[in-house]
Amino acid sequence: MSEPATVESIADGISEDEVIFPPGDLLSDEPPLESDLHRDQIDLLIHILKLWWRERQDFYASGNLTIYYSPNQKKS
């Protein structure tokens, strides 16, 4: 089995100066979009669908959460 790709191997040949980081101080009056509860709910729904359709081979279930990015946490 092959090794999973790492950030270092993906970013070979790209200097930090070439990477454009988004601003980290965006203001919003909206509540946070996702929480651990939302992730747990997605996980629960996927597990239920897989159990419900365990005899079927014609479906795919997945989930997605917004990724939070902080330029203070960037790694070299």
N, C-alpha and C positions, 0 to 999 in steps of 0.2 A: 504494500500500500504506500502511495506517495505521501510525502510530508505536506501539510497544508501551507499555502502561501503565507508569507509574513509581510508586514509592512515594509521591512527593509528590502526584501527581494522585489516587491512590487514597485517600490520607489527608486530602484537603482537608476542612477543617471539623472535624477531630478534633484536640483538643489533646493534648499529651503526658500531661497529668494524667488524661485519660480512658482511657488505655491501661493495662491491668493486665499487668505483666510477670511471668512465672513466676519462682519462686526459682531462683537459679543455683548453690545449694550443696547440691543433693540428693545424698545419700550412697548408694552402691550397692556391693555386693560382687561384682556381676556384671561380666563382661568387657564391653568396648565392643561394641555391637550391630553396627555396621558399620564397615568400613574401606575404603580405596581398592581393596583386593583384591575386596571384596564388590561394589563398584560396577563394577569391571572384569568380574566374573563375570556380573552382570546384563546388562551391555552385550553381552558375548560371546553369552550365551544368546539375547538378542533378535535379534542379527544372524544367528545360526544358524537361528532359527525363520523369519525373513524369507527367508533363502536357501532353506531347505527347502520352504517354502510359497509360493515366489515366483509360482507359477501360480494360486494361490488368491486369492479376494477375500472370503472369509468368516471372517477371523480378525483379531484385534487383539492385539498384544503390547506390553507396557509393563513398567516396573519402578518400585520405590519404595524409598527409604532414609529412615530416621529423620532428621529435621532437628535439628541441634544448635543450641541457642539460648543465647547468653550476654548477660546484661543489660549487661555491660561493653562490648559491641560495638554497642549500639543507636545509631542515628543520628538526628539531629534533622531 
